[in-house]
């Protein structure tokens, strides 16, 4: 059985093998990617972005649990900084997002940026196609956490969730940097750790300019480590997915 056939049957090892090949030898995988493109339906891709330390990985872990409760297969690409020694992923979000037990319906992969700017890996787009072939109902892409420069996530994600938390400091300056302009959903995480009013008011200032697009970003408050607000976030993600489908 070919590598592509194994992937289309949901084989984890074959999926991991092709993603590794895409990272290490991108030009050698053009044939496989072309075959996949002919046989898959594009999967809904959720971009999770925001500054370091706001709880993106914990939020993703809770979302994975929510999707699995609904019997949805989930692919996760956690983009990490590159190791200066190996070129591989440095932080290893697979460890931070590790599920309590092995789950054949979840595929989590850390990918190194390898010098790519904008918070993504060069291999991200093709890796999403592989996860679509594997059978993912949704692919979650977590950016590297570089902060203001992460607008590249727009290139691969259908729905962008911007995660913030109280006590970020100069959030006004961050708003000017443009990253807030790409968010479809705003999440204020760790609301139990500080006053959220100032941050929430700043987010409210961004929303009116988006009305002409037909979608006004929601502001969701969460405590991801406790699972608080995750159901509301899930419902808003699904609402945006339907909005995009009707927009076509």
C-alpha positions, -999 to +999 in steps of 0.1 A: +000+000+000+014+034-009+021+061+016-008+082+004-032+053+007-021+047+042-026+084+051-061+083+035-069+054+058-059+074+089-025+058+095-006+080+121+028+067+112+024+074+074+010+108+082+040+117+104+064+103+078+051+125+050+051+156+072+087+149+082+096+146+045+078+179+037+099+196+064+132+180+054+129+176+016+100+198+004+108+195-033+107+157-031+071+156-019+055+176-048+041+144-064+025+132-031+010+167-024-005+168-059-021+134-054-035+145-020-049+177-035-068+157-060-084+134-034-091+156-004-117+182+006-100+212+023-103+210+060-114+239+082-082+254+097-082+272+130-053+296+137-044+302+174-021+331+178-010+356+205+019+366+227+039+341+247+026+331+281-012+337+274-021+300+276-024+291+239-014+255+244-037+249+274-066+265+254-059+241+225-058+211+248-092+220+261-105+225+226-092+191+216-112+175+244-143+194+233-140+182+197-133+147+207-164+146+229-182+153+196-163+125+179-144+149+156-108+141+145-084+168+154-050+177+138-027+201+156+004+218+142+023+235+170+049+259+154+079+262+176+112+282+174+140+262+158+168+246+178+201+263+169+218+229+170+193+205+153+170+229+134+141+210+150+113+223+171+126+238+204+096+239+227+078+207+219+042+216+223+033+179+220+045+176+256+025+207+268-006+194+251-001+157+259-035+139+262-041+117+292-040+085+270-032+078+233-061+088+210-062+077+174-085+107+167-058+132+176-026+140+157-003+166+173+029+176+156+055+202+166+071+220+136+101+242+136+100+277+120+135+271+106+141+308+101+107+315+086+092+348+098+056+354+108+052+327+133+048+298+109+069+270+094+074+268+056+059+234+057+027+244+074+004+247+044+013+213+029+012+197+064-024+209+067-032+191+034-017+159+048-038+162+080-069+167+058-060+135+040-056+117+074-092+126+080-091+156+104-124+174+108-104+205+120-067+214+119-055+237+147-023+257+139-006+273+169+019+300+160+052+304+176+042+331+200+063+359+186+036+385+192+032+413+167+046+397+136+023+367+135+000+380+108+013+352+084-013+329+100-039+346+078-023+327+049-033+293+062-062+297+087-099+301+080-107+312+115-082+331+136-084+332+174-063+358+190-055+349+226-046+376+251-044+377+289-046+404+317-014+422+325+002+421+290+015+456+295+012+480+266-017+464+248-024+498+231+009+495+213+001+459+203-032+471+188-013+495+166+010+467+154-019+452+134-022+417+149-055+426+165-069+434+130-067+398+119-086+382+147-120+366+140-124+358+177-107+374+206-100+354+238-091+369+271-076+339+289-066+337+326-093+361+336-088+349+372-053+364+372-060+401+368-084+429+358-096+425+322-116+457+318-088+478+302-079+451+277-116+444+269-122+481+262-093+482+238-106+452+220-140+468+217-123+497+198-112+473+171-145+457+164-165+485+147-141+486+118-149+450+110-186+454+106-183+460+069-169+425+065-201+410+078-184+395+109-178+413+141-152+395+163-165+381+195-147+386+228-147+354+249-134+352+284-118+319+295-099+302+322-085+274+300-068+255+328-102+250+344-121+246+311-141+277+318-155+294+286-143+267+263-179+257+252-187+293+243-154+295+223-162+262+205-197+275+196-183+308+183-157+289+161-185+268+146-205+299+140-176+315+121-172+283+101-208+285+090-205+322+083-176+314+059-195+286+043-225+308+036-203+336+023-189+315-005 
